[in-house]
């Protein structure tokens, strides 16, 4: 090789190494702007969690129903915790399905929690299908996504 070719190749390798090790490869974080919001003023990437749904539906319960739900949620104590949690999740799922008109998502959630404890693929698939059906049938646009 000629001396000039060695210089060009060496310079190219040095520039490539400098860009690799010292270049800014992480894109800057984007801040959400007003254009990301829909016509209703709700941000497009806002997420709603189980606690939001639970607190909203608990507000519409009677005092007797509320005490029953709270007692079931706090019923897991010492001993066979897995069996107690499985029983409590099944009772909560049944309560939200039978007692509350808008409780279908919580029914599906607690059915899924019980299925996780059972560790059964059939139960998990059933619960996931119920949850998906519940999300698709929702009137609330925040839950539909």
N, C-alpha and C positions, 0 to 999 in steps of 0.2 A: 504494500500500500504506500501511497505517497504521503508525504508529511502533511500536506494540506487536508487530505481526507481523514487522517487520524485526528487532526485538530477539530474538524467539523463534527466527527462522530463523538469525540470526547466532550465537546461543548454541548452537544445534544443530550448525551447521557447525564451530564451535570444539571442541565436545565430540567430534564425529566425527574431526576432525583429531588431537586429543590422544590419542584411543584408537588411531588408526592408527599414529602415530609413536612413542608412548611406552608402548603396551600390551604386555603379555607375550604374544606370539603363538606361542612355541615351547613345546610341552608338556614337562613335566618327564620326565626319564629314569626308566624303571621298572626296579627291581632284580628279578632273578628270585627268586622265593620257593620254598619247599618244595612248594607245591601244583602247580607246573609240572612236577614230577618224576612219572614214571609209577610203576607198582607195583614195577618192578624197581629203582628207585632211580636210573635213568639220566635225566638232564635231557632234556626233549623237544626242545630246540634244539641239542643237541650235534652237531657236525659231525665227520665222519671224512674225512681227506684221503688222497690217494694214498700219501703217505709212511707213514701208519699201516698201510695195507693191505700195502704193499711190505715194511715191516719185519716185519710179522707173518708173511707168507709166506716171507720170507727165513730166518726162524728155523727153518723146517722143511726147508730144503734141505740136501743133502749138501754137503760141502766142494767137490767138483768142480763141482756145479751152481752153487754160490755164486760160485766164481771165474769161471765162464763168464758169469754175469749181470753181475758187476762189470766184467769185461773188455768186454762189449758196451756197458754204460752209459758207459764211459770211452773208447770206441773212436774217438770223433769228434776228429780232429786237424786240422791245417792242410790247405789244399787246397780241394777241393769239399765244403764242410761240409754243404750241403743233401743231396747224394747219400749221403754217409756217414751222416748222421743218419737218412735214409729207410731205408737198408739196415739200420742198427742197430735201428730201431724195428720193422721187419718181422721181423727175427730174434728180437727180444725177444717180440713178439706170438706168434710160432710156438712159442717155448720155453714161455711161460706156458700156452698152449693144450694143447700135447702132453705136457709133462713134469710139470706140477703139477695135482693134482685140483681144488684150489680157486682156480686162477689165472685163471678166466674173466674176472673184472673187469679184471685187468691185461692180459689178451689184448685186451679191448675198448679199454682205454685206449691201448695202444701201436698198435693198429690205427687209432684216431682220430688219434694223433699223426702216423702215416705219411700218413693221408689229408689232414691239414692241410698237410703238406709237398707232397703231390701237387697240392693245390688243385683237387680234383675233387669236384663236387657228389655224384656217385654214390657215391664212396668215403666221403665224409663221412656221407651218409645211412645207408650200410651200417654204418659204425662206430657211429653214434649208436644204431641199432637194436640192435646187439650189446650195447652198454653198457646200454641200457634192459632188454633181456632178462636180462642178468647181474644187474642190481639187483633185478629182480622175482623172480628165482629164488634169491635169497640166503636162507640159513638164519639169518644174523645179524640180529637185529632192529634193531641200530644202523644197519646199512646200508640197510634197507628204508625207514626214515624214517617 
